[in-house]
Amino acid sequence: MEDNIKYLSREEIHEILLNIMQHFHDVCEKNDIYYVMSSGSCLGAVRHKGFIPWDDDVDVFVPRSDYGRMLKALSEASERYKPMDYTINESYYYPFAKLVDTFTAGREPVFVEIKDYGVYIDIFPVDGLPDDPKARKKHIRSAMRTSMLVQIKNAIHTDNPLKNLVKRTIGCFFDNKKLCEKINALAVKYPEDTKYAMDIVWGNKPFLSEDIKERIKVPFEDRFFYIPKNYDSYLRTIYGDYMQLPPEDKRRVHGMKAYMKR
């Protein structure tokens, strides 16, 4: 990207994210695909009635049983809003999908560039976990080890050239697609109707399956989207006292630099 490009402000990115999310919502409604906003997006809906002010993305959950249909429906629904997934995009290296506004272009400074990347929402499949606590912990640890290899291979640690070199050297021994296939093979090992569930392909905390089985539609900025009906239990599991604002140094952002292509 050139220095004279006019990059989008956070407010402009928020507006684009709302339009992507609206399209996603409409496609899911039309095709009877279940989704709920998750993580910081669910928290934002509850605590801020929209975006967490410093946040710059949207996260959603889709049950594994709906995930393949969702990708197909999104692929056919629009020329502007296109899904990215490791099974259909050669340079894409995450084990979950994103829905991208193709009228935008951008990149996240700490990761290797992805072809045709732009402003996006994250779409995570939700999978079941073992009932036994020890087996559950082992299963999660196995998936997280593999996802860490994806990050080692594709992250850029610009503040530490030596760390960059070491991690890139390690990463050379692994193939992105095979890592994603390994993570997803682990993820679908257990059925969906288990007591605990998780976005295990990239998440870090299990939660009660029943907490996201039912949903309610709530205001999100000037739109309405779905969040879990048991959002209080879900959010307390993920964040603890979620209504308490975190200190400024703990307010995580992706830092995407994006611009309009047309």
N, C-alpha and C positions, 0 to 999 in steps of 0.2 A: 504493500500500500504506500501511496505517495504522501509526503508531508502536507501537501495542499488539499487533501481530501477533507471534506466537512464531516466530521464524525458526529454521530447521533448523541444527543444528551440522554441522561437516564430517563427523563420524562418522555422523550420521544421513543426510547426503547420500550418503556412501559406501554405506550399506546400501541406499538406494533405487537407486543406480547399479548395484549388484550384481543387484538384482531386474530392472531394465530389461535389463541385459546377459544375464541368464539367459533372459529371454523372447526376446530377439533370437537367442541361440544356439539355443534350441529351435525357433523358426520356421525358421531357416536349415537346421538338421538335417532337419526334416520335409520341406522343399522342395528339398533338395539344392543349397543355395546356399553357395558358398565364401566364407569370411571369415577374416581374421586380425586380432588386436589389433595396433595400430600405434603409432608415436610413443611418447609417454610411458606409454601403457598396456602396450605390449610391454616397454618398459624397466622398468616397475614389476613386471611378471610375472617378469622375469629377476633383477632386482636386489633386489626386496623381497618376491617371492612374492605380490604384490598391489598395492595402490595405492602410488604414491609418496606418502609421508606428507603432504606439503603440497599434493598435487594434488586437484582437485575435478571431474574429468571422465573420460570414457572415449572413446578413439578406436579405430575399426575401419576396415579396408580391405575393400572388396568389388570384385571385378573388374567392369569396365564391362559385360561380357557378362551378368552376373547382376544388375546394378543395378536394371533396370526390374522384373524378376520379384520382386526383394526388396521394392521399394516396394509392389507389389501384394499380396504375401503378408502384409506387415506391416499394411497397411491393413485386411485382412480378418480378421486373427487375434485381435484383442482390442479391447474397448471402452475399456480403461484405457491401454494402451500404443499410442500413435498416431505414425506418421511425420509429420514436417514436411518439406516440400519446396516450392521456389518454384513448382512446377507445380500444386500443390494448395492452398497456403495464401497468401492474398492479401497479408498483412502480413509474410510471411517473406521475407528478402532475401539469404540465403546461397546460393551455387551448389552446395551439397551438402546431404544430408539429416541430420536429427536424429530420434531416437526419444525421444518425450517421455512421461513419466508424467503423465497428465492429472489425477491426484488431487493433483498439486502445482501450485503457481504460483510464478513468480519472474521475475527479470530480472537482467541483468548491467549494472552501473552505467555502463559506458563505451559502451553501445550503445543505440540507439533501441529502445523497447519493442516486443515482438512479441505479437500477440494469442494467447491460450491457451498461452503459454510456460510451461515448468516445468522440473524437473530432467530432463536428457537425456543421451544418448550421441551422439557425432558419428559419422556414417557417410560415408566418403569413397570415391568411385569411383576406381579405379586405371586409368590410361590409358597407352598406349605413347608413346614419344618418338622423334624422329629419331635415326638412328645417327650422322650427322655431327655432331661437337661444336659447330661454329658454328651449324648449323641448330637443334640442340637448345637451345643457349643463347638464340637468337632466339625460338624457340617458347615457352620458359618465360617469357622477359621479356614477351612479348605477353600471355600469360595473367595474369601477376602485375600488369601495368599495369591491366588491367581489374578484377581483384579489389581493387586499391588504390582504385579509384573506388567500389566497394561500401563499403569502409571509410570513405572520405572522406564519402560520403553519409550513413552511418548511425552513425558513431562520435560520441561526446560527450566533448569534452575539457574537463571541468569546471574544470580548473586554469588554463585559458587562454581566456577569453570571446572574445577577438579571433580566435584560431585557430578556435574554434567557428563564429563568424560567417562567416569566410572559407571554411571547408570546407563549411558548410551552403549557402552561396551557390553554390559550385561544384557541389555535389550536386544543386541544383535543376534543373540542365540534363540530368540523367540519370535514367532509369527503372530501378528495381531489377530487374524481370523481364527487361528487354532486356539489362541487363548480365550477368545470370546466363545467359541464352540465348547471349550472345556467348562467355562463358567456356567453356560446355559445348560449343559448336560448335568452338571451338579444341581442346578436350580430346580430342574423338573423331576428330581429323584423321588420326591415325596408328593402325595396327592394334595389337592387344594383344601380338602375338608378336614384339615388338622387344627388343633387348638391354637397353634401359633403360626404366624405367617411373616413374610419379610420380602422386601425388594432386594433379595439376596445377591442379585447380579452386581449391585453397587452400594447397597445400604449398609448400615452398621448396627441396627438394633431391631430385634424381633418385637412383635406386638401381637395382641390377641386378634385372631382372625375375625371374631365376631364384631370387633370395633369398627371394621370397614365394610361389613356385609350389608348394612343399610345406609342410606344416604339422605341428605336433605339439600335443597337448593337454597343458597344464601347470596346476599349481595357481595359483589367483588368489584370495587370501583363503580362503574356505571353499568355493569353487567350482572348476570346471575349464573353461578356455576355450582356444581355439586361438591360437597365435602362429606366426610363420614358423619352419620347421625351421632355416633358415640365419640365425637371429636375430643371431648374432654379427656376420656380415658386414653385415646390414641396419643394426643399431644403431651399428656403427662408422662406417658411411657417414653416418648422420644426426647422431650425437653425438660421434664420436671415442672417447675413453676413457670409455665410458659407465658403467663401474663406479665411477668417481670421483664423489663427491658434489659438486654445484656449490656455490659460496659462497652464503650466505643471500640476498644481494641479487640473485641470478640465479635464484631459485626462483619460477618464474612460476605464478600461479593466475588463474582466471577471476573469482573473487570474486562468484559468484552469490549473491544473497539470495533464499532460497526458503522456502516454508512449505506445510503440508498444507492442502488445501481442504476435506477431509472426513475 
